[in-house]
Amino acid sequence: MVYAVIPAHYTTDVSLVLATPVNGGTVPSDKTKQGLTNPFLSFNDALKTGASIVILSMNTQDVWTQLGAPKDGPTEITIDDGRSNPNVLDINGPYIYIRVDSESPRQATAVLMAARERVATELFKWQKALGAPPNTFITSTDIVPPSTPEADHSVNWQGGIGGAVLCLLLGLGIAYGVVTRRAPQQMKQPEPLAAPLAAPLAVPVAVPVVAPVAVPEPVPVPEPEPVEPDEDSSSTMEFPVYRGDPLSPVPSPGKATQDKGEG
């Protein structure tokens, strides 16, 4: 969400170089002896000093506001000798590098073109103020023409990563709070034990005296009277003793058969 909310920034730049006119930086008094000079052979510290003067005069907040990059606004402008441009290998030449960063590609292009025209105006103003002959004025030439604004999503990525880290830390904090709330006893430090209470003094208790109770003497139980047995009772009947002749022995089965045969 942070990546989508942060607006994309568009950057555009232009590189300029200062050059002397083909007739050189001096006007001879004898016009018949006036010669021509190759501008590529006239690069020296004087041109670098002129570029530095223009850069210093344009790096003020008033100039930036006039160009369309007010303070604390969405548009930023950079004007230097090329040290912020990674494509420049040597910054010892009379270079002027302009870079504009804005949330709108149209605004970035407008500010860049205004800064480019301001460089030519500053060159003309300073040379005229110093009384230089018009035919010796230094001119500015585009080394690299104004580029098409390109979207720079580095700020979006930084915001997205920062938002992700913040959400992670916030989630860990909420989880820690929930766990701590569910188990408060585990997180609390043990409280110091209280001093033992003094044992209460023993209070004598009056024991009531119970009077002895008289136990009654046991009552004698009368013994049951003996019952005389009845004469007709079969349990006490006596049978007469038989004293007759002895009984003859019972013959065995074999002997009885033999007696029958003999008869």
ZALOMAR-127647 format. One record per residue (C-alpha): residue number from 0; residue in one letter; x, y, z. Coordinates in nm, 4 decimals, decimal comma, always signed. Layout:
BEGIN
{k = NUM&r = A&u = X&v = Y&w = Z}
...
***
This chain:
BEGIN
{k = 0&r = M&u = +0,0000&v = +0,0000&w = +0,0000}
{k = 1&r = V&u = +0,2831&v = +0,2416&w = +0,0775}
{k = 2&r = Y&u = +0,4457&v = +0,1622&w = -0,2576}
{k = 3&r = A&u = +0,1185&v = +0,2430&w = -0,4378}
{k = 4&r = V&u = +0,0391&v = +0,5558&w = -0,2358}
{k = 5&r = I&u = +0,3775&v = +0,7285&w = -0,2793}
{k = 6&r = P&u = +0,3768&v = +0,9124&w = -0,6141}
{k = 7&r = A&u = +0,6472&v = +0,8225&w = -0,8638}
{k = 8&r = H&u = +0,9200&v = +1,0780&w = -0,9377}
{k = 9&r = Y&u = +1,0380&v = +1,1687&w = -1,2870}
{k = 10&r = T&u = +1,3901&v = +1,2860&w = -1,3610}
{k = 11&r = T&u = +1,5359&v = +1,4668&w = -1,6606}
{k = 12&r = D&u = +1,8730&v = +1,6325&w = -1,7195}
{k = 13&r = V&u = +2,0859&v = +1,8240&w = -1,9655}
{k = 14&r = S&u = +2,4606&v = +1,8815&w = -1,9950}
{k = 15&r = L&u = +2,6086&v = +2,2068&w = -2,1247}
{k = 16&r = V&u = +2,9581&v = +2,3215&w = -2,2116}
{k = 17&r = L&u = +3,0911&v = +2,6739&w = -2,2464}
{k = 18&r = A&u = +3,2851&v = +2,7657&w = -2,5574}
{k = 19&r = T&u = +3,4599&v = +3,0734&w = -2,6937}
{k = 20&r = P&u = +3,3667&v = +3,2226&w = -3,0304}
{k = 21&r = V&u = +3,5596&v = +3,1243&w = -3,3383}
{k = 22&r = N&u = +3,7265&v = +3,4682&w = -3,3487}
{k = 23&r = G&u = +3,8765&v = +3,4175&w = -3,0059}
{k = 24&r = G&u = +3,8402&v = +3,6204&w = -2,6936}
{k = 25&r = T&u = +4,0171&v = +3,9328&w = -2,8191}
{k = 26&r = V&u = +3,9447&v = +4,1879&w = -3,0879}
{k = 27&r = P&u = +4,2642&v = +4,2975&w = -3,2753}
{k = 28&r = S&u = +4,2993&v = +4,6603&w = -3,3646}
{k = 29&r = D&u = +4,4085&v = +4,5672&w = -3,7154}
{k = 30&r = K&u = +4,1113&v = +4,4027&w = -3,8808}
{k = 31&r = T&u = +4,3264&v = +4,2786&w = -4,1664}
{k = 32&r = K&u = +4,5230&v = +4,0571&w = -3,9294}
{k = 33&r = Q&u = +4,2185&v = +3,9136&w = -3,7527}
{k = 34&r = G&u = +4,2320&v = +3,5362&w = -3,7554}
{k = 35&r = L&u = +3,9974&v = +3,2569&w = -3,6665}
{k = 36&r = T&u = +4,0290&v = +3,0274&w = -3,3600}
{k = 37&r = N&u = +3,9015&v = +2,6733&w = -3,3168}
{k = 38&r = P&u = +3,6748&v = +2,6705&w = -3,0106}
{k = 39&r = F&u = +3,7868&v = +2,3157&w = -2,9238}
{k = 40&r = L&u = +4,1396&v = +2,4476&w = -2,8834}
{k = 41&r = S&u = +4,0389&v = +2,7338&w = -2,6571}
{k = 42&r = F&u = +3,9196&v = +2,5371&w = -2,3514}
{k = 43&r = N&u = +4,1131&v = +2,6641&w = -2,0518}
{k = 44&r = D&u = +4,0671&v = +2,7571&w = -1,6895}
{k = 45&r = A&u = +3,9016&v = +3,0820&w = -1,7927}
{k = 46&r = L&u = +3,6025&v = +2,8938&w = -1,9313}
{k = 47&r = K&u = +3,5885&v = +2,6755&w = -1,6212}
{k = 48&r = T&u = +3,5855&v = +2,9888&w = -1,4080}
{k = 49&r = G&u = +3,2997&v = +3,1271&w = -1,6158}
{k = 50&r = A&u = +3,1037&v = +2,8014&w = -1,5692}
{k = 51&r = S&u = +3,1645&v = +2,8162&w = -1,1948}
{k = 52&r = I&u = +3,0324&v = +3,1738&w = -1,1816}
{k = 53&r = V&u = +2,7127&v = +3,0736&w = -1,3616}
{k = 54&r = I&u = +2,6649&v = +2,7677&w = -1,1345}
{k = 55&r = L&u = +2,7073&v = +2,9764&w = -0,8196}
{k = 56&r = S&u = +2,4646&v = +3,2413&w = -0,9429}
{k = 57&r = M&u = +2,1964&v = +2,9812&w = -1,0160}
{k = 58&r = N&u = +2,2249&v = +2,7806&w = -0,6944}
{k = 59&r = T&u = +2,0077&v = +3,0094&w = -0,4863}
{k = 60&r = Q&u = +1,6572&v = +2,9522&w = -0,3553}
{k = 61&r = D&u = +1,5252&v = +3,2617&w = -0,5327}
{k = 62&r = V&u = +1,6414&v = +3,1333&w = -0,8704}
{k = 63&r = W&u = +1,5001&v = +2,7873&w = -0,8028}
{k = 64&r = T&u = +1,1644&v = +2,9401&w = -0,7124}
{k = 65&r = Q&u = +1,1675&v = +3,1433&w = -1,0337}
{k = 66&r = L&u = +1,2445&v = +2,8286&w = -1,2310}
{k = 67&r = G&u = +0,9496&v = +2,6414&w = -1,0727}
{k = 68&r = A&u = +1,1188&v = +2,4504&w = -0,7883}
{k = 69&r = P&u = +1,0074&v = +2,6259&w = -0,4667}
{k = 70&r = K&u = +1,1367&v = +2,5276&w = -0,1239}
{k = 71&r = D&u = +0,9819&v = +2,2134&w = +0,0267}
{k = 72&r = G&u = +0,7973&v = +2,1555&w = -0,2998}
{k = 73&r = P&u = +0,7589&v = +1,8369&w = -0,5049}
{k = 74&r = T&u = +1,0242&v = +1,9524&w = -0,7558}
{k = 75&r = E&u = +1,3984&v = +1,9479&w = -0,6900}
{k = 76&r = I&u = +1,6685&v = +2,0934&w = -0,9120}
{k = 77&r = T&u = +2,0429&v = +2,0203&w = -0,9188}
{k = 78&r = I&u = +2,2977&v = +2,2436&w = -1,0946}
{k = 79&r = D&u = +2,6675&v = +2,1583&w = -1,0742}
{k = 80&r = D&u = +2,9793&v = +2,1000&w = -1,2854}
{k = 81&r = G&u = +2,8901&v = +1,7401&w = -1,3679}
{k = 82&r = R&u = +3,0084&v = +1,5671&w = -1,0503}
{k = 83&r = S&u = +2,6570&v = +1,4323&w = -0,9832}
{k = 84&r = N&u = +2,6399&v = +1,2856&w = -1,3359}
{k = 85&r = P&u = +2,7952&v = +0,9357&w = -1,3428}
{k = 86&r = N&u = +2,8483&v = +0,9631&w = -1,7187}
{k = 87&r = V&u = +3,0978&v = +1,2490&w = -1,6870}
{k = 88&r = L&u = +3,4494&v = +1,1082&w = -1,6600}
{k = 89&r = D&u = +3,6353&v = +1,4363&w = -1,6071}
{k = 90&r = I&u = +3,4865&v = +1,7352&w = -1,4248}
{k = 91&r = N&u = +3,7817&v = +1,9622&w = -1,4999}
{k = 92&r = G&u = +3,6129&v = +2,1025&w = -1,8079}
{k = 93&r = P&u = +3,3714&v = +2,3965&w = -1,8294}
{k = 94&r = Y&u = +3,0602&v = +2,1823&w = -1,7831}
{k = 95&r = I&u = +2,7203&v = +2,2755&w = -1,6464}
{k = 96&r = Y&u = +2,4947&v = +1,9860&w = -1,5521}
{k = 97&r = I&u = +2,1259&v = +2,0393&w = -1,4748}
{k = 98&r = R&u = +1,9011&v = +1,7701&w = -1,3273}
{k = 99&r = V&u = +1,5327&v = +1,8053&w = -1,2315}
{k = 100&r = D&u = +1,3283&v = +1,5663&w = -1,0162}
{k = 101&r = S&u = +0,9507&v = +1,6139&w = -0,9998}
{k = 102&r = E&u = +0,6296&v = +1,4189&w = -0,9467}
{k = 103&r = S&u = +0,5017&v = +1,5215&w = -1,2907}
{k = 104&r = P&u = +0,6909&v = +1,4576&w = -1,6141}
{k = 105&r = R&u = +0,5514&v = +1,7774&w = -1,7631}
{k = 106&r = Q&u = +0,6675&v = +1,9823&w = -1,4668}
{k = 107&r = A&u = +1,0135&v = +1,8243&w = -1,4812}
{k = 108&r = T&u = +1,0523&v = +1,9135&w = -1,8490}
{k = 109&r = A&u = +0,9289&v = +2,2692&w = -1,7971}
{k = 110&r = V&u = +1,1717&v = +2,3362&w = -1,5117}
{k = 111&r = L&u = +1,4618&v = +2,1859&w = -1,7079}
{k = 112&r = M&u = +1,3991&v = +2,4044&w = -2,0126}
{k = 113&r = A&u = +1,3655&v = +2,7126&w = -1,7928}
{k = 114&r = A&u = +1,6987&v = +2,6340&w = -1,6212}
{k = 115&r = R&u = +1,8655&v = +2,5808&w = -1,9591}
{k = 116&r = E&u = +1,7526&v = +2,9192&w = -2,0826}
{k = 117&r = R&u = +1,8562&v = +3,0751&w = -1,7520}
{k = 118&r = V&u = +2,2171&v = +2,9574&w = -1,8076}
{k = 119&r = A&u = +2,2334&v = +3,1468&w = -2,1391}
{k = 120&r = T&u = +2,0779&v = +3,4517&w = -1,9739}
{k = 121&r = E&u = +2,3274&v = +3,4467&w = -1,6868}
{k = 122&r = L&u = +2,6198&v = +3,4166&w = -1,9299}
{k = 123&r = F&u = +2,5004&v = +3,7116&w = -2,1312}
{k = 124&r = K&u = +2,4269&v = +3,9221&w = -1,8208}
{k = 125&r = W&u = +2,7659&v = +3,8648&w = -1,6596}
{k = 126&r = Q&u = +2,9645&v = +3,9305&w = -1,9775}
{k = 127&r = K&u = +2,7681&v = +4,2433&w = -2,0514}
{k = 128&r = A&u = +2,8117&v = +4,3633&w = -1,6929}
{k = 129&r = L&u = +3,1890&v = +4,3180&w = -1,7254}
{k = 130&r = G&u = +3,2012&v = +4,5113&w = -2,0532}
{k = 131&r = A&u = +3,3095&v = +4,2263&w = -2,2826}
{k = 132&r = P&u = +3,2836&v = +4,2878&w = -2,6598}
{k = 133&r = P&u = +2,9696&v = +4,1219&w = -2,7996}
{k = 134&r = N&u = +3,1651&v = +3,9300&w = -3,0635}
{k = 135&r = T&u = +3,3718&v = +3,7645&w = -2,7866}
{k = 136&r = F&u = +3,0826&v = +3,6459&w = -2,5738}
{k = 137&r = I&u = +3,1079&v = +3,2910&w = -2,4411}
{k = 138&r = T&u = +2,8225&v = +3,0677&w = -2,5526}
{k = 139&r = S&u = +2,6696&v = +2,7534&w = -2,4032}
{k = 140&r = T&u = +2,6169&v = +2,4451&w = -2,6142}
{k = 141&r = D&u = +2,4262&v = +2,1257&w = -2,5370}
{k = 142&r = I&u = +2,6531&v = +1,8244&w = -2,5068}
{k = 143&r = V&u = +2,3572&v = +1,5999&w = -2,4280}
{k = 144&r = P&u = +2,0142&v = +1,7380&w = -2,5218}
{k = 145&r = P&u = +1,7312&v = +1,7398&w = -2,2667}
{k = 146&r = S&u = +1,6285&v = +1,3833&w = -2,1955}
{k = 147&r = T&u = +1,2781&v = +1,2430&w = -2,1781}
{k = 148&r = P&u = +1,1539&v = +1,2237&w = -1,8167}
{k = 149&r = E&u = +1,1929&v = +0,8741&w = -1,6738}
{k = 150&r = A&u = +1,0069&v = +0,7326&w = -1,3763}
{k = 151&r = D&u = +1,2190&v = +0,6719&w = -1,0678}
{k = 152&r = H&u = +1,0605&v = +0,4192&w = -0,8293}
{k = 153&r = S&u = +1,3421&v = +0,4169&w = -0,5753}
{k = 154&r = V&u = +1,1384&v = +0,6295&w = -0,3334}
{k = 155&r = N&u = +0,8440&v = +0,3919&w = -0,3724}
{k = 156&r = W&u = +1,0631&v = +0,0918&w = -0,2938}
{k = 157&r = Q&u = +1,2089&v = +0,2643&w = +0,0104}
{k = 158&r = G&u = +0,8614&v = +0,3486&w = +0,1380}
{k = 159&r = G&u = +0,7333&v = -0,0028&w = +0,0696}
{k = 160&r = I&u = +1,0240&v = -0,1695&w = +0,2512}
{k = 161&r = G&u = +0,9890&v = +0,0726&w = +0,5422}
{k = 162&r = G&u = +0,6155&v = +0,0008&w = +0,5635}
{k = 163&r = A&u = +0,6766&v = -0,3755&w = +0,5576}
{k = 164&r = V&u = +0,9324&v = -0,3526&w = +0,8395}
{k = 165&r = L&u = +0,6960&v = -0,1321&w = +1,0413}
{k = 166&r = C&u = +0,4077&v = -0,3781&w = +0,9928}
{k = 167&r = L&u = +0,6342&v = -0,6667&w = +1,0980}
{k = 168&r = L&u = +0,7429&v = -0,4909&w = +1,4163}
{k = 169&r = L&u = +0,3847&v = -0,3885&w = +1,4917}
{k = 170&r = G&u = +0,2627&v = -0,7457&w = +1,4402}
{k = 171&r = L&u = +0,5319&v = -0,8843&w = +1,6702}
{k = 172&r = G&u = +0,4396&v = -0,6263&w = +1,9343}
{k = 173&r = I&u = +0,0692&v = -0,7171&w = +1,9146}
{k = 174&r = A&u = +0,1483&v = -1,0880&w = +1,9337}
{k = 175&r = Y&u = +0,3727&v = -1,0317&w = +2,2349}
{k = 176&r = G&u = +0,0987&v = -0,8304&w = +2,4044}
{k = 177&r = V&u = -0,1625&v = -1,1009&w = +2,3408}
{k = 178&r = V&u = +0,0618&v = -1,3766&w = +2,4770}
{k = 179&r = T&u = +0,1496&v = -1,1666&w = +2,7815}
{k = 180&r = R&u = -0,2158&v = -1,0924&w = +2,8460}
{k = 181&r = R&u = -0,3119&v = -1,4598&w = +2,8274}
{k = 182&r = A&u = -0,0417&v = -1,5752&w = +3,0698}
{k = 183&r = P&u = +0,0126&v = -1,2907&w = +3,3163}
{k = 184&r = Q&u = +0,1333&v = -1,5186&w = +3,5937}
{k = 185&r = Q&u = +0,4297&v = -1,6366&w = +3,3887}
{k = 186&r = M&u = +0,5498&v = -1,2857&w = +3,3241}
{k = 187&r = K&u = +0,5093&v = -1,1509&w = +3,6790}
{k = 188&r = Q&u = +0,7975&v = -1,1812&w = +3,9208}
{k = 189&r = P&u = +0,7363&v = -1,3878&w = +4,2331}
{k = 190&r = E&u = +0,6227&v = -1,1765&w = +4,5235}
{k = 191&r = P&u = +0,8257&v = -1,1933&w = +4,8482}
{k = 192&r = L&u = +0,6865&v = -1,4257&w = +5,1097}
{k = 193&r = A&u = +0,5047&v = -1,2583&w = +5,3947}
{k = 194&r = A&u = +0,6351&v = -1,2980&w = +5,7488}
{k = 195&r = P&u = +0,4716&v = -1,5927&w = +5,9316}
{k = 196&r = L&u = +0,1943&v = -1,4953&w = +6,1649}
{k = 197&r = A&u = +0,2588&v = -1,5344&w = +6,5393}
{k = 198&r = A&u = +0,0856&v = -1,8299&w = +6,6960}
{k = 199&r = P&u = -0,2069&v = -1,7188&w = +6,9141}
{k = 200&r = L&u = -0,1657&v = -1,7649&w = +7,2867}
{k = 201&r = A&u = -0,3437&v = -2,0647&w = +7,4339}
{k = 202&r = V&u = -0,6493&v = -1,9592&w = +7,6301}
{k = 203&r = P&u = -0,7494&v = -2,1955&w = +7,9118}
{k = 204&r = V&u = -1,0918&v = -2,3412&w = +7,8506}
{k = 205&r = A&u = -1,3028&v = -2,4377&w = +8,1491}
{k = 206&r = V&u = -1,3956&v = -2,8054&w = +8,1348}
{k = 207&r = P&u = -1,7398&v = -2,8725&w = +8,2901}
{k = 208&r = V&u = -1,7474&v = -3,1288&w = +8,5692}
{k = 209&r = V&u = -1,9977&v = -3,4048&w = +8,5021}
{k = 210&r = A&u = -2,1507&v = -3,5749&w = +8,8101}
{k = 211&r = P&u = -2,1352&v = -3,9567&w = +8,8130}
{k = 212&r = V&u = -2,4607&v = -4,1258&w = +8,7184}
{k = 213&r = A&u = -2,5794&v = -4,4129&w = +8,9399}
{k = 214&r = V&u = -2,5918&v = -4,7404&w = +8,7503}
{k = 215&r = P&u = -2,9002&v = -4,9539&w = +8,8489}
{k = 216&r = E&u = -2,8328&v = -5,3020&w = +8,9835}
{k = 217&r = P&u = -2,9132&v = -5,5924&w = +8,7495}
{k = 218&r = V&u = -3,2522&v = -5,7559&w = +8,8114}
{k = 219&r = P&u = -3,2287&v = -6,1340&w = +8,8600}
{k = 220&r = V&u = -3,4030&v = -6,3330&w = +8,5911}
{k = 221&r = P&u = -3,6056&v = -6,6337&w = +8,7342}
{k = 222&r = E&u = -3,5007&v = -6,9696&w = +8,6061}
{k = 223&r = P&u = -3,7686&v = -7,1690&w = +8,4179}
{k = 224&r = E&u = -3,9324&v = -7,4541&w = +8,6128}
{k = 225&r = P&u = -3,8566&v = -7,8086&w = +8,4924}
{k = 226&r = V&u = -4,1348&v = -7,9693&w = +8,2911}
{k = 227&r = E&u = -4,2227&v = -8,3324&w = +8,3761}
{k = 228&r = P&u = -4,2378&v = -8,5595&w = +8,0751}
{k = 229&r = D&u = -4,5729&v = -8,7042&w = +7,9755}
{k = 230&r = E&u = -4,6231&v = -9,0770&w = +8,0091}
{k = 231&r = D&u = -4,7784&v = -9,1069&w = +7,6682}
{k = 232&r = S&u = -4,4910&v = -8,9318&w = +7,5035}
{k = 233&r = S&u = -4,3133&v = -9,1536&w = +7,2485}
{k = 234&r = S&u = -3,9854&v = -8,9937&w = +7,3288}
{k = 235&r = T&u = -3,9826&v = -9,1519&w = +7,6763}
{k = 236&r = M&u = -4,1695&v = -9,4802&w = +7,6009}
{k = 237&r = E&u = -3,9832&v = -9,7928&w = +7,7033}
{k = 238&r = F&u = -4,0241&v = -10,1171&w = +7,5064}
{k = 239&r = P&u = -4,0295&v = -10,4553&w = +7,6850}
{k = 240&r = V&u = -3,7232&v = -10,6710&w = +7,6481}
{k = 241&r = Y&u = -3,7841&v = -10,9908&w = +7,4482}
{k = 242&r = R&u = -3,6272&v = -11,2833&w = +7,6197}
{k = 243&r = G&u = -3,7553&v = -11,5767&w = +7,4080}
{k = 244&r = D&u = -3,5627&v = -11,8501&w = +7,2269}
{k = 245&r = P&u = -3,2898&v = -11,7532&w = +7,0008}
{k = 246&r = L&u = -3,3764&v = -11,7324&w = +6,6375}
{k = 247&r = S&u = -3,2559&v = -11,9968&w = +6,4030}
{k = 248&r = P&u = -3,0045&v = -11,8932&w = +6,1503}
{k = 249&r = V&u = -3,1311&v = -11,8124&w = +5,8024}
{k = 250&r = P&u = -3,0134&v = -12,0718&w = +5,5552}
{k = 251&r = S&u = -2,8157&v = -11,9593&w = +5,2571}
{k = 252&r = P&u = -2,9699&v = -11,9892&w = +4,9082}
{k = 253&r = G&u = -2,7527&v = -12,2844&w = +4,8051}
{k = 254&r = K&u = -2,8384&v = -12,4885&w = +5,1080}
{k = 255&r = A&u = -3,2086&v = -12,4333&w = +5,0664}
{k = 256&r = T&u = -3,1971&v = -12,5642&w = +4,7123}
{k = 257&r = Q&u = -3,0184&v = -12,8717&w = +4,8223}
{k = 258&r = D&u = -3,2832&v = -12,9466&w = +5,0819}
{k = 259&r = K&u = -3,5503&v = -12,9240&w = +4,8184}
{k = 260&r = G&u = -3,3784&v = -13,1849&w = +4,6042}
{k = 261&r = E&u = -3,3442&v = -13,4169&w = +4,8839}
{k = 262&r = G&u = -3,7153&v = -13,3995&w = +4,9631}
***
